[in-house]
Amino acid sequence: MTDLADRLRAALDHAEAVARAATPGPWRREHPDWPNTSIGNGDRTVIASAAGHGGSWPSAEDAAHIAANGPDVALRAIAAHRQIVDVHSDNCGSCDACGEVRGSEFLSVPFPCPTLLVIASI
């Protein structure tokens, strides 16, 4: 059976492929002085425009959120999550990264560790 770390790596691979296929970032709100606006990447490429409920333009808040979460941001988050998954891998049923030394004894944490469970919840 595939363990949690393998499933997370597969999900990160998929998310990375999706982000790399998107229009390159950084994304930004076009015409930020307008109350409603489109999202672009600064080279006249429109990422999103009139797509709100009822054909309305996205709100300034929605536009800011979309622009702040472009593929460049996603790729940085994916790289960080991948590093965390690599550090918190299964070592014979325990996660050595979460273990601790007490005196002369090493206390391991069962795998999957709380750190991987948090990453899996995202």
C-alpha positions in Angstrom: 0.0 0.0 0.0 1.2 3.5 -0.8 2.0 5.5 2.3 1.0 9.0 3.1 4.3 10.5 2.0 4.0 8.9 -1.4 0.4 10.2 -1.8 1.5 13.6 -0.8 4.4 13.5 -3.3 2.0 12.5 -6.1 -0.4 15.4 -5.1 2.5 17.8 -5.1 3.6 16.5 -8.6 0.1 17.1 -9.9 -0.1 20.6 -8.3 3.3 21.5 -9.8 2.3 20.4 -13.3 -0.9 22.5 -13.1 1.0 25.5 -11.9 3.7 25.2 -14.6 1.0 24.9 -17.3 -0.7 28.1 -16.1 0.2 31.6 -17.5 3.5 32.6 -15.9 3.3 35.0 -12.9 3.6 37.1 -11.0 0.0 37.9 -11.5 -1.5 41.2 -10.6 -4.7 43.2 -10.6 -4.9 45.2 -13.8 -6.1 48.8 -13.2 -6.0 48.6 -9.3 -7.6 52.0 -9.1 -10.8 50.7 -10.7 -13.4 49.2 -8.3 -13.6 46.0 -10.4 -10.8 44.7 -12.5 -9.2 41.9 -14.4 -6.2 39.8 -13.5 -3.1 39.9 -15.7 0.6 39.1 -15.6 1.9 42.5 -16.7 2.5 41.7 -20.4 -1.0 42.3 -21.6 -2.1 38.7 -20.9 -5.5 38.6 -19.2 -5.7 35.7 -16.7 -9.3 36.3 -15.5 -12.0 38.9 -16.1 -15.8 38.9 -16.2 -16.4 35.6 -14.5 -18.4 36.5 -11.4 -21.9 35.5 -10.6 -24.3 36.9 -13.2 -21.4 37.9 -15.5 -20.2 40.7 -13.2 -16.5 41.6 -12.9 -14.7 40.1 -10.0 -14.7 42.2 -6.9 -11.5 44.0 -6.0 -11.1 41.6 -3.1 -11.5 38.5 -5.3 -9.1 40.0 -7.9 -6.5 40.7 -5.2 -6.8 37.1 -3.9 -6.5 35.5 -7.3 -3.5 37.7 -8.2 -1.8 36.9 -4.9 -2.0 33.2 -5.6 -0.6 32.9 -9.0 1.6 30.0 -10.2 4.8 31.6 -8.9 3.4 31.6 -5.4 2.0 28.1 -5.8 5.4 26.8 -7.0 7.2 28.2 -3.9 4.6 26.6 -1.6 4.9 23.3 -3.4 8.7 23.3 -3.1 8.4 24.0 0.6 5.8 21.3 1.2 8.0 18.9 -0.8 11.0 19.6 1.5 8.8 19.0 4.6 7.5 15.7 3.2 11.1 14.6 2.4 12.3 15.3 5.9 9.3 13.6 7.6 9.6 10.3 5.8 8.8 6.8 7.1 11.7 5.1 8.8 10.5 1.6 9.9 7.2 3.0 11.1 8.5 6.2 12.8 9.4 9.7 11.9 12.9 10.4 13.1 12.5 14.2 12.3 9.9 14.4 15.0 11.7 12.3 17.5 13.7 13.6 20.4 16.6 12.6 22.5 16.0 12.4 26.3 19.1 11.5 28.2 20.7 8.6 26.3 17.4 7.5 24.7 15.8 8.4 21.4 12.1 8.7 21.5 10.6 8.2 18.0 7.2 9.5 16.8 5.0 7.0 15.0 4.6 7.5 11.2 2.7 9.3 9.9 3.8 12.1 12.1 1.7 15.1 13.1 3.6 17.3 10.6 2.7 15.1 7.6 -0.9 14.9 8.8 -1.1 18.8 8.8 0.4 18.9 5.3 -2.1 16.3 4.2 -5.0 18.4 5.5 -4.2 21.3 3.1 
